[in-house]
Amino acid sequence: MVLALGEFEFKALNFDNLERSLEYNIQSQNRLNNHNALFASSKESEKIKIQGKTLPLKGDRNTYLD
């Protein structure tokens, strides 16, 4: 699996743990897009936590990790 973090690309090896968490905001509204609605939701944030061994992807031109 290849992961991208900004301009860096990493090859992920030997995952110990992969965790994803999402936070949603739910608001009560009378109308949504001119239709009756009971609630409206929106995604507030998303976090991905990876534990394991990662290496810079071969061929990546970034030399910051050398």
MARGUKOL-297105 format. One record per atom (N, C-alpha, C): residue number from 1; residue in three letters; atom name; x, y, z. Coordinates in steps of 0.001 Angstrom, whole numbers, plus 500000, padded with zeros to 6 digits. Layout:
<atom resi="NUM" resn="ALA" name="CA" u="X" v="Y" w="Z"/>
...
END
This chain:
<atom resi="1" resn="MET" name="N" u="500852" v="498832" w="500000"/>
<atom resi="1" resn="MET" name="CA" u="500000" v="500000" w="500000"/>
<atom resi="1" resn="MET" name="C" u="500898" v="501231" w="500000"/>
<atom resi="2" resn="VAL" name="N" u="500519" v="502237" w="499219"/>
<atom resi="2" resn="VAL" name="CA" u="501265" v="503491" w="499158"/>
<atom resi="2" resn="VAL" name="C" u="500427" v="504576" w="499822"/>
<atom resi="3" resn="LEU" name="N" u="501049" v="505306" w="500738"/>
<atom resi="3" resn="LEU" name="CA" u="500380" v="506386" w="501458"/>
<atom resi="3" resn="LEU" name="C" u="500968" v="507715" w="501014"/>
<atom resi="4" resn="ALA" name="N" u="500138" v="508737" w="500890"/>
<atom resi="4" resn="ALA" name="CA" u="500601" v="510074" w="500532"/>
<atom resi="4" resn="ALA" name="C" u="500354" v="511006" w="501706"/>
<atom resi="5" resn="LEU" name="N" u="501390" v="511747" w="502094"/>
<atom resi="5" resn="LEU" name="CA" u="501294" v="512729" w="503169"/>
<atom resi="5" resn="LEU" name="C" u="501896" v="514020" w="502642"/>
<atom resi="6" resn="GLY" name="N" u="501050" v="514931" w="502198"/>
<atom resi="6" resn="GLY" name="CA" u="501554" v="516138" w="501555"/>
<atom resi="6" resn="GLY" name="C" u="502245" v="515763" w="500258"/>
<atom resi="7" resn="GLU" name="N" u="503512" v="516148" w="500106"/>
<atom resi="7" resn="GLU" name="CA" u="504274" v="515813" w="498908"/>
<atom resi="7" resn="GLU" name="C" u="505042" v="514509" w="499058"/>
<atom resi="8" resn="PHE" name="N" u="505007" v="513904" w="500236"/>
<atom resi="8" resn="PHE" name="CA" u="505740" v="512670" w="500477"/>
<atom resi="8" resn="PHE" name="C" u="504878" v="511463" w="500158"/>
<atom resi="9" resn="GLU" name="N" u="505488" v="510425" w="499604"/>
<atom resi="9" resn="GLU" name="CA" u="504809" v="509155" w="499387"/>
<atom resi="9" resn="GLU" name="C" u="505581" v="508077" w="500129"/>
<atom resi="10" resn="PHE" name="N" u="504864" v="507202" w="500821"/>
<atom resi="10" resn="PHE" name="CA" u="505472" v="506154" w="501621"/>
<atom resi="10" resn="PHE" name="C" u="504926" v="504797" w="501203"/>
<atom resi="11" resn="LYS" name="N" u="505782" v="503795" w="501270"/>
<atom resi="11" resn="LYS" name="CA" u="505334" v="502423" w="501111"/>
<atom resi="11" resn="LYS" name="C" u="505107" v="501882" w="502513"/>
<atom resi="12" resn="ALA" name="N" u="503913" v="501385" w="502782"/>
<atom resi="12" resn="ALA" name="CA" u="503568" v="500890" w="504118"/>
<atom resi="12" resn="ALA" name="C" u="503848" v="499394" w="504187"/>
<atom resi="13" resn="LEU" name="N" u="504648" v="499005" w="505147"/>
<atom resi="13" resn="LEU" name="CA" u="504997" v="497601" w="505354"/>
<atom resi="13" resn="LEU" name="C" u="504628" v="497193" w="506770"/>
<atom resi="14" resn="ASN" name="N" u="504181" v="495975" w="506931"/>
<atom resi="14" resn="ASN" name="CA" u="503942" v="495386" w="508264"/>
<atom resi="14" resn="ASN" name="C" u="503105" v="496286" w="509171"/>
<atom resi="15" resn="PHE" name="N" u="501852" v="496493" w="508806"/>
<atom resi="15" resn="PHE" name="CA" u="500946" v="497262" w="509655"/>
<atom resi="15" resn="PHE" name="C" u="500731" v="496546" w="510981"/>
<atom resi="16" resn="ASP" name="N" u="500913" v="497256" w="512079"/>
<atom resi="16" resn="ASP" name="CA" u="500541" v="496735" w="513387"/>
<atom resi="16" resn="ASP" name="C" u="499113" v="497139" w="513724"/>
<atom resi="17" resn="ASN" name="N" u="498759" v="498362" w="513348"/>
<atom resi="17" resn="ASN" name="CA" u="497433" v="498875" w="513681"/>
<atom resi="17" resn="ASN" name="C" u="497059" v="499958" w="512677"/>
<atom resi="18" resn="LEU" name="N" u="495820" v="499926" w="512202"/>
<atom resi="18" resn="LEU" name="CA" u="495286" v="500949" w="511318"/>
<atom resi="18" resn="LEU" name="C" u="493947" v="501369" w="511895"/>
<atom resi="19" resn="GLU" name="N" u="493845" v="502652" w="512261"/>
<atom resi="19" resn="GLU" name="CA" u="492656" v="503148" w="512957"/>
<atom resi="19" resn="GLU" name="C" u="492131" v="504384" w="512236"/>
<atom resi="20" resn="ARG" name="N" u="490829" v="504423" w="512019"/>
<atom resi="20" resn="ARG" name="CA" u="490199" v="505569" w="511357"/>
<atom resi="20" resn="ARG" name="C" u="489054" v="506056" w="512230"/>
<atom resi="21" resn="SER" name="N" u="489017" v="507356" w="512472"/>
<atom resi="21" resn="SER" name="CA" u="487929" v="507913" w="513276"/>
<atom resi="21" resn="SER" name="C" u="487335" v="509127" w="512559"/>
<atom resi="22" resn="LEU" name="N" u="486029" v="509237" w="512638"/>
<atom resi="22" resn="LEU" name="CA" u="485295" v="510330" w="512008"/>
<atom resi="22" resn="LEU" name="C" u="484455" v="511037" w="513052"/>
<atom resi="23" resn="GLU" name="N" u="484298" v="512330" w="512892"/>
<atom resi="23" resn="GLU" name="CA" u="483414" v="513099" w="513762"/>
<atom resi="23" resn="GLU" name="C" u="482395" v="513812" w="512890"/>
<atom resi="24" resn="TYR" name="N" u="481125" v="513655" w="513253"/>
<atom resi="24" resn="TYR" name="CA" u="480035" v="514280" w="512515"/>
<atom resi="24" resn="TYR" name="C" u="479306" v="515272" w="513404"/>
<atom resi="25" resn="ASN" name="N" u="478765" v="516279" w="512791"/>
<atom resi="25" resn="ASN" name="CA" u="477949" v="517266" w="513481"/>
<atom resi="25" resn="ASN" name="C" u="476518" v="517096" w="512979"/>
<atom resi="26" resn="ILE" name="N" u="475582" v="516847" w="513883"/>
<atom resi="26" resn="ILE" name="CA" u="474178" v="516675" w="513524"/>
<atom resi="26" resn="ILE" name="C" u="473387" v="517846" w="514081"/>
<atom resi="27" resn="GLN" name="N" u="472655" v="518515" w="513210"/>
<atom resi="27" resn="GLN" name="CA" u="471864" v="519674" w="513600"/>
<atom resi="27" resn="GLN" name="C" u="470407" v="519425" w="513234"/>
<atom resi="28" resn="SER" name="N" u="469528" v="519864" w="514080"/>
<atom resi="28" resn="SER" name="CA" u="468099" v="519773" w="513795"/>
<atom resi="28" resn="SER" name="C" u="467692" v="520956" w="512929"/>
<atom resi="29" resn="GLN" name="N" u="466961" v="520690" w="511860"/>
<atom resi="29" resn="GLN" name="CA" u="466485" v="521753" w="510979"/>
<atom resi="29" resn="GLN" name="C" u="465059" v="521433" w="510550"/>
<atom resi="30" resn="ASN" name="N" u="464295" v="522480" w="510299"/>
<atom resi="30" resn="ASN" name="CA" u="462928" v="522293" w="509809"/>
<atom resi="30" resn="ASN" name="C" u="462905" v="521992" w="508318"/>
<atom resi="31" resn="ARG" name="N" u="463793" v="522644" w="507575"/>
<atom resi="31" resn="ARG" name="CA" u="463819" v="522433" w="506130"/>
<atom resi="31" resn="ARG" name="C" u="465265" v="522304" w="505669"/>
<atom resi="32" resn="LEU" name="N" u="465469" v="521476" w="504652"/>
<atom resi="32" resn="LEU" name="CA" u="466796" v="521260" w="504076"/>
<atom resi="32" resn="LEU" name="C" u="466633" v="521229" w="502562"/>
<atom resi="33" resn="ASN" name="N" u="467297" v="522129" w="501862"/>
<atom resi="33" resn="ASN" name="CA" u="467174" v="522234" w="500401"/>
<atom resi="33" resn="ASN" name="C" u="465712" v="522353" w="499968"/>
<atom resi="34" resn="ASN" name="N" u="464983" v="523160" w="500695"/>
<atom resi="34" resn="ASN" name="CA" u="463571" v="523431" w="500417"/>
<atom resi="34" resn="ASN" name="C" u="462680" v="522189" w="500550"/>
<atom resi="35" resn="HIS" name="N" u="463116" v="521190" w="501313"/>
<atom resi="35" resn="HIS" name="CA" u="462320" v="520001" w="501612"/>
<atom resi="35" resn="HIS" name="C" u="462275" v="519836" w="503125"/>
<atom resi="36" resn="ASN" name="N" u="461220" v="519237" w="503619"/>
<atom resi="36" resn="ASN" name="CA" u="461148" v="518951" w="505049"/>
<atom resi="36" resn="ASN" name="C" u="462253" v="517971" w="505434"/>
<atom resi="37" resn="ALA" name="N" u="462897" v="518224" w="506562"/>
<atom resi="37" resn="ALA" name="CA" u="463976" v="517351" w="507022"/>
<atom resi="37" resn="ALA" name="C" u="463935" v="517265" w="508534"/>
<atom resi="38" resn="LEU" name="N" u="464314" v="516118" w="509064"/>
<atom resi="38" resn="LEU" name="CA" u="464384" v="515946" w="510509"/>
<atom resi="38" resn="LEU" name="C" u="465736" v="516391" w="511047"/>
<atom resi="39" resn="PHE" name="N" u="466801" v="516190" w="510274"/>
<atom resi="39" resn="PHE" name="CA" u="468132" v="516592" w="510717"/>
<atom resi="39" resn="PHE" name="C" u="469031" v="516789" w="509501"/>
<atom resi="40" resn="ALA" name="N" u="470140" v="517447" w="509729"/>
<atom resi="40" resn="ALA" name="CA" u="471181" v="517611" w="508721"/>
<atom resi="40" resn="ALA" name="C" u="472505" v="517251" w="509372"/>
<atom resi="41" resn="SER" name="N" u="473368" v="516567" w="508645"/>
<atom resi="41" resn="SER" name="CA" u="474660" v="516185" w="509218"/>
<atom resi="41" resn="SER" name="C" u="475788" v="516661" w="508311"/>
<atom resi="42" resn="SER" name="N" u="476941" v="516902" w="508916"/>
<atom resi="42" resn="SER" name="CA" u="478133" v="517279" w="508163"/>
<atom resi="42" resn="SER" name="C" u="479347" v="516670" w="508843"/>
<atom resi="43" resn="LYS" name="N" u="480327" v="516276" w="508035"/>
<atom resi="43" resn="LYS" name="CA" u="481548" v="515685" w="508583"/>
<atom resi="43" resn="LYS" name="C" u="482448" v="516801" w="509095"/>
<atom resi="44" resn="GLU" name="N" u="482817" v="516745" w="510370"/>
<atom resi="44" resn="GLU" name="CA" u="483656" v="517769" w="510994"/>
<atom resi="44" resn="GLU" name="C" u="485140" v="517461" w="510811"/>
<atom resi="45" resn="SER" name="N" u="485547" v="516226" w="511065"/>
<atom resi="45" resn="SER" name="CA" u="486966" v="515881" w="510953"/>
<atom resi="45" resn="SER" name="C" u="487127" v="514388" w="510701"/>
<atom resi="46" resn="GLU" name="N" u="488293" v="514033" w="510173"/>
<atom resi="46" resn="GLU" name="CA" u="488634" v="512639" w="509918"/>
<atom resi="46" resn="GLU" name="C" u="490096" v="512441" w="510312"/>
<atom resi="47" resn="LYS" name="N" u="490382" v="511404" w="511088"/>
<atom resi="47" resn="LYS" name="CA" u="491741" v="511114" w="511533"/>
<atom resi="47" resn="LYS" name="C" u="492092" v="509679" w="511163"/>
<atom resi="48" resn="ILE" name="N" u="493307" v="509490" w="510676"/>
<atom resi="48" resn="ILE" name="CA" u="493807" v="508156" w="510371"/>
<atom resi="48" resn="ILE" name="C" u="495094" v="507961" w="511156"/>
<atom resi="49" resn="LYS" name="N" u="495169" v="506890" w="511931"/>
<atom resi="49" resn="LYS" name="CA" u="496343" v="506585" w="512743"/>
<atom resi="49" resn="LYS" name="C" u="496911" v="505250" w="512264"/>
<atom resi="50" resn="ILE" name="N" u="498183" v="505261" w="511887"/>
<atom resi="50" resn="ILE" name="CA" u="498837" v="504063" w="511368"/>
<atom resi="50" resn="ILE" name="C" u="500037" v="503753" w="512248"/>
<atom resi="51" resn="GLN" name="N" u="500113" v="502528" w="512699"/>
<atom resi="51" resn="GLN" name="CA" u="501271" v="502069" w="513458"/>
<atom resi="51" resn="GLN" name="C" u="501900" v="500920" w="512692"/>
<atom resi="52" resn="GLY" name="N" u="503186" v="501006" w="512484"/>
<atom resi="52" resn="GLY" name="CA" u="503891" v="499969" w="511753"/>
<atom resi="52" resn="GLY" name="C" u="505147" v="500539" w="511132"/>
<atom resi="53" resn="LYS" name="N" u="505650" v="499869" w="510123"/>
<atom resi="53" resn="LYS" name="CA" u="506889" v="500258" w="509473"/>
<atom resi="53" resn="LYS" name="C" u="506562" v="500905" w="508131"/>
<atom resi="54" resn="THR" name="N" u="507085" v="502109" w="507898"/>
<atom resi="54" resn="THR" name="CA" u="506914" v="502779" w="506613"/>
<atom resi="54" resn="THR" name="C" u="508281" v="503182" w="506078"/>
<atom resi="55" resn="LEU" name="N" u="508421" v="503173" w="504771"/>
<atom resi="55" resn="LEU" name="CA" u="509652" v="503575" w="504105"/>
<atom resi="55" resn="LEU" name="C" u="509315" v="504568" w="503005"/>
<atom resi="56" resn="PRO" name="N" u="510221" v="505543" w="502717"/>
<atom resi="56" resn="PRO" name="CA" u="509972" v="506442" w="501593"/>
<atom resi="56" resn="PRO" name="C" u="509836" v="505627" w="500310"/>
<atom resi="57" resn="LEU" name="N" u="508928" v="506006" w="499451"/>
<atom resi="57" resn="LEU" name="CA" u="508679" v="505281" w="498214"/>
<atom resi="57" resn="LEU" name="C" u="509852" v="505466" w="497268"/>
<atom resi="58" resn="LYS" name="N" u="510354" v="504370" w="496714"/>
<atom resi="58" resn="LYS" name="CA" u="511464" v="504444" w="495765"/>
<atom resi="58" resn="LYS" name="C" u="510998" v="505227" w="494538"/>
<atom resi="59" resn="GLY" name="N" u="511802" v="506165" w="494094"/>
<atom resi="59" resn="GLY" name="CA" u="511432" v="507002" w="492967"/>
<atom resi="59" resn="GLY" name="C" u="510837" v="508333" w="493383"/>
<atom resi="60" resn="ASP" name="N" u="510547" v="508494" w="494653"/>
<atom resi="60" resn="ASP" name="CA" u="510050" v="509776" w="495147"/>
<atom resi="60" resn="ASP" name="C" u="511213" v="510761" w="495107"/>
<atom resi="61" resn="ARG" name="N" u="510993" v="511944" w="494538"/>
<atom resi="61" resn="ARG" name="CA" u="512090" v="512908" w="494369"/>
<atom resi="61" resn="ARG" name="C" u="512416" v="513682" w="495639"/>
<atom resi="62" resn="ASN" name="N" u="511626" v="513533" w="496678"/>
<atom resi="62" resn="ASN" name="CA" u="511902" v="514252" w="497921"/>
<atom resi="62" resn="ASN" name="C" u="513115" v="513645" w="498610"/>
<atom resi="63" resn="THR" name="N" u="514061" v="514498" w="499003"/>
<atom resi="63" resn="THR" name="CA" u="515281" v="514028" w="499652"/>
<atom resi="63" resn="THR" name="C" u="515330" v="514436" w="501113"/>
<atom resi="64" resn="TYR" name="N" u="514216" v="514962" w="501650"/>
<atom resi="64" resn="TYR" name="CA" u="514201" v="515443" w="503029"/>
<atom resi="64" resn="TYR" name="C" u="514438" v="514321" w="504028"/>
<atom resi="65" resn="LEU" name="N" u="514108" v="513093" w="503660"/>
<atom resi="65" resn="LEU" name="CA" u="514235" v="511983" w="504599"/>
<atom resi="65" resn="LEU" name="C" u="515557" v="511243" w="504466"/>
<atom resi="66" resn="ASP" name="N" u="516410" v="511640" w="503508"/>
<atom resi="66" resn="ASP" name="CA" u="517706" v="510958" w="503327"/>
<atom resi="66" resn="ASP" name="C" u="518666" v="511294" w="504446"/>
END
